[in-house]
Amino acid sequence: GTLAILFNSINITRCMKTIKKCKTIRSLTNKVWVLFISSGDFLFGLYLFLISAYDYHYGDKFCTLQAGWRTGNLCTFLGVISTSGSFLSMFSMTIMSVIRFREIRRSSLFISSPTVTKAFAMKLTLTCLLVIVIAFLVSIIPIFSNLEDFFINGLSYNP
């Protein structure tokens, strides 16, 4: 978790510094989605760091405290961070893959990329906002009591 936070912070900082220098659509698009992947990985690293800090603090007492933990706000918050980070990275990688596939299919990968226009920048900004909103909304679905079982992938029975 600590290394993920450290290295993704470095990458986010570098991307933020160089994103303003991007002149072509290809370079701006790649830089933005790499920034999003790093941001998602940073969130997941933060989750790992916080969960290990909790484990270190409670250690042997977790078995007696697990019911309170699983129904508590901190567990819920960490679940949102973890899921948001995962989906942010996954959606960004998917979008990058689709963009690259389209470029290869059009055989324009080696042709010079057009310069960034305001219309393209607006389109990219809206796509980024849509990715953030979807990742966050999917993450908070289980918080609502009537949707808390939406993502159950296993059940346990304890008589």
N, C-alpha and C positions, 0 to 999 in steps of 0.2 A: 503494500500500500504506500509506504513512504517513498519508494523509488518511483512509483507511478505518479505520485503527486509532484515530486521533484522534476522528473524528466518531462512530464506533460506541461508543467508550469513554464519550463524553459522553452518548449516548443510553441506554446501559446504566445509567449512573449515575442519570440522570433517571428511568428506568423503575423502578429499584430503590427510589428515594426515594418515588415516587408510588404504587407498587403496593399499599402498605399502606393507602392512603386510598380505594381502590376499594370502593364499597358495593354496586354492582349487578353482576350476572353479566356483562352485556355489557361494562362497563368493565374488569372484571378479566380477562375472556377476551381482549379486544383488547390490553390492556397486556402480558399474559403472552406472547402470540404475537409482538407487536412486540419484546419483549425477546429472544425466541428468534431472530427474524430478525436483530436487531442482533448477537447473539452469534455466529451463523453467519457474518455478514458480517465481524465482527471477526476470526474465525479465518481467513477467506479473505484479509483484508488482511494479517494476520500472515504468512501463506504468501507473499504477493506481496512483502512487505518482505524476508523472509529469502531468497527466491530472487533478488531484485535485489542484495542484499548479497553473496551468493555469486557472482553474475555479475560484480559490480564487483571483487571480490577476485581471481577467477581469470581473468576477461576472455579474452584471446587464448589462454590455455593450456587452455581447456575442451576443445577437440577432442582433445587428447592425454590428457586426464584423464576423458573422458566415460564410459569403461567402468567405472572405479572409482566415479564419481559415481552412475551408474545402479544399481550393485549395492551401494552403501553405505547405512549406517544413516540418514544425514541426508536423503538423497533419499526413503527410505521414510517417515521421520518427517514430512517436508513433504507427502508424498502423503496421509498420514493426516489431517493438519491441513486440507489443501485439500478433500479429499473430505468430511470431517466437517462442515466449515463450509458447503459447498455443500448437502449433504443436510439439515442442520439448518435452513437458510433455506428450502429448497424444501419440506420437509415442513410447516414452520410456515405458509408462505404457502398451501399446499394446504388445511390445516386451517382457516385463517381464511376462505378462499374458500368452503369447504363450509359453515361456520357461517353466513356471511352469506347464502349461497344459501338455506339452510334458513329463515333469518329472513325473507327476502323472500318465499319461497314460502308461508310461513305468514302473511304480511302482518303480522308482529308487530314489524317494524323500527321503527315509530313508536309502538308501545305501550310503556309504561314497563317496564323490565326488572326482574325480581324481585331481591330482595337475595340476597347470597351466603350459602349455608348450608354447614355443615361437610361434608355429603355432596357438595355440588358442588365444594368446595375439594379434597376427597379425589379425586374423579373427575378434576379438572383436573390435580392433582399426578401421578396415575398416568399420564394421557395424556402429560404432559410427560416423565416418566421413560421411557415407552415410545418417544417420539420420540428422546430422547437415546441410548438403548440401540440402537435400530435404525440411527440415523445412524452411530454408532461401529462397530457390528458390520459394516455394509456397507463401512466405510472400512478395516477391518483384514483383510477377506477376502484381498486379494492378498498379505498378509504371510506367510501359511502356504504352505509350499512346494508342497503338493499342490493348492492353489487359486490359485496365482499367475497362471495364465492365464485366470481366471474372467471378467475384464472386458476382454479384448483386443478392440480395435476396429480393428486394422490390423496387418499384418505387413510386415516388410521382409526382403529376402534380400540378404545380402552375401557373395558367393562368395569 
